[in-house]
């Protein structure tokens, strides 16, 4: 990963700290925000552009032979991908990342652009932990229901946030409020630079707040080699369930890896 200057890192932390103090952080999967950051935040975002010639985060990668919309990896694999919709309380997100790292697991985080506006330091925290970072639209609206111009803006606005913070548009794109992309959204994602749309074959349903035990049971009842599991930052149930999920995956001989590693 590339180098972020000390002054840029301070700018990121100041922006995140100021917004935490102001109570403007997004919470929960369904929260939306405006597509354009306020002027003071726009300046901070601009200041976080990496100075290194090489990007500090991996660019999207094409996997020949795989479909445009990917739901799972090879079923012969002993690996699975735990993917998280990136939105919600940064403290809870950090707890989930730390839990995964302590178990030797790596996650895939599809970040909402407005969440990155509010918590720009999270982009670097995710990458520094060895996790995949991708695009989950700018405002987490029903992107498949939007007209072309609006849907394109949802994808490219989030891609711009990721590029400013990390030097890359992120490894993956996942549509918001739908497990799969419409043909229009899939085309727009491709035009924005994402060779694949990342779907999933296991839905934890953690956003329904069923309790940690129910989240654990749902995931473990359906997960198998090559699975891509959908989970969310921002839910206490998910944070409480993750240690048990990871422990049982280990017992079954399954490893939680990034989606990039799963498909490589």
C-alpha positions, 0 to 999 in steps of 0.5 A: 500500500502507498504512503499517506503523509503525516499532514494528510493523516492529520487531516483525515483524523480531524475531519472524522473527530469533528463530525463525531463531535457534531453528531453527524455520523450515519447509523444503520444500513438504511441511513442516507445522506447528501451526495455532496460533502460540505465545503470544509469536508470537501477540502479535507477529502481533497487533502487526503489524495496520496502523494505516491505515484502508486495507488495505496489501495488495489484497483478493481481486478478482472477475473477471466471466466467469472460472470459479471455478477459474482455470487460465490467463489469455487465450491472446492475452496476451503475459504469464504468471504465475509462481506460487510456493508460499510456504514454505521458507528465507526467504533462498532466497525472498528470492533468488528475489524479488530475481532476479525484480525485477532482471529486471523480473518480478513473481511471485504468492506463495501463502503457507503460514500456518505459514511466515508464523508463522515468518517474518512479515517475508516478507509485507511483503517480498513486497508491497514488491517489487510481487508478489501475495500469497495464501493456501495454507492454514495447514499445507499439508496435503491440504485436499481430504481434510479434513472441512468444519471442518478444511478451513475452519480451514486456509483461515481460519487462513491468511487471519487471518495475512495480514490481521494482517500486511498488512490483507488476506486476500490476493489469491488462494487455492490449495489445498494438495497439489492443483492444484484444489479439491474442491467443498467446498474451493472453497465454503469459499474463497468463503465466506472471501472468495476469489472464485476458486481459483487453479490452473495449467496448467504444473507445473514439478515443481521439488519433485521436485528434478530439477535446475535444467536440468530445471526450466527445460526443463519450464517452457519446453516448456509455457509459452505466453501466458496460462500460470499456472506452479506453482513453489516457494520452498524449492528450490535448483533453482528459484532456479538455474533462474529466471534462465534461465526469465526470460531465455528468456521475454524472448526469446520476447516474454513478460512475467512479471507478477502473476496479478492483472495477467495477468487484468486 
